[in-house]
Amino acid sequence: MTTAAAPVTPPSAAALHDTYAVGYDAQVRAYECYLAEVLFGLSYEYVRPGESLIDLGIGTGLAAGLYARAGLRVSGVDFAAAMLDLCRAKGFAADLRRHDLQSIPWPYPPSAFDHAVCCGVLHFVPDLAPFLAETARLLRPGGSFAFTTQWPAAGEAAPQPVVDSEAGGMAVFAHSPAYVAALIDQCGFSRRKRLRCFVGEESFLAWVVVLEERLPDEQ
Ligand SMILES: C[S@@+](CC[C@H](N)C(=O)[O-])C[C@H]1O[C@@H](n2cnc3c(N)ncnc32)[C@H](O)[C@@H]1O
């Protein structure tokens, strides 16, 4: 008699990210990946000690830790419990929450933070429109948002959307720079900086945008 094989439930996206949490910091160094340092350096002129910052997809806190050392009050959100545990153990984050950033709304009130950072996360998110709109909702006018997107193989003129590749069972999306630039405008941000940076054979765009002051009749 043959028995039917039990259906295999695919691991959740969060569980896949959990699998590389231990050893993540060492791996980032081994890859000579300095995206966190690039975002911090590009956004440094906009942040001040004592201001608040939310790290979207904080992971083990590699980007957030730099802002904490510069005197910002850091909060973080991530859907991978193992990443959050490692970040919590570093002891610099004032508040850490577990939430899937593709599930809108995020668990914070409007205008809760001065600044936001999102390093090495958006290439896991196919549709950036709700993500950028929700980031704008969380920020105070004049606040900065520093983030990375993956550079598409087809370059500047790449169509949108683009599933670029797969990493460890996870789809990787390389968004067209024109699509990202249009969303920045639509969501009420103004673009301040854009820099292409390389990590091994891959490359990313680092963006810094600032939320426009709203006119009284738009509030
Ligand atoms: C490559 S790591 C980057 C971590 C950190 N930002 C850094 O710069 O080191 C990607 C992180 O994004 C998180 N992430 C990916 N998709 C997410 C989602 N939909 N909601 C919440 N977190 C997500 C993963 O759990 C992981 O911690």
The ligand as an ORCA input file, in Angstrom:
! r2SCAN-3c Opt
* xyz 0 1
  C      19.198     41.699      3.501
  S      18.462     41.935      5.072
  C      18.865     43.644      5.445
  C      18.837     43.904      6.931
  C      19.248     45.316      7.352
  N      18.339     46.309      6.824
  C      20.666     45.609      6.945
  O      20.900     46.571      6.241
  O      21.564     44.870      7.338
  C      16.741     42.058      4.619
  C      15.843     42.222      5.839
  O      14.552     42.597      5.403
  C      13.593     41.850      6.115
  N      12.369     41.784      5.281
  C      12.286     41.379      3.992
  N      11.008     41.447      3.569
  C      10.285     41.918      4.627
  C       8.898     42.199      4.818
  N       7.998     41.996      3.840
  N       8.496     42.658      6.021
  C       9.389     42.849      7.037
  N      10.717     42.581      6.918
  C      11.152     42.131      5.717
  C      14.252     40.504      6.329
  O      13.674     39.778      7.379
  C      15.691     40.923      6.637
  O      15.890     41.180      8.004
*
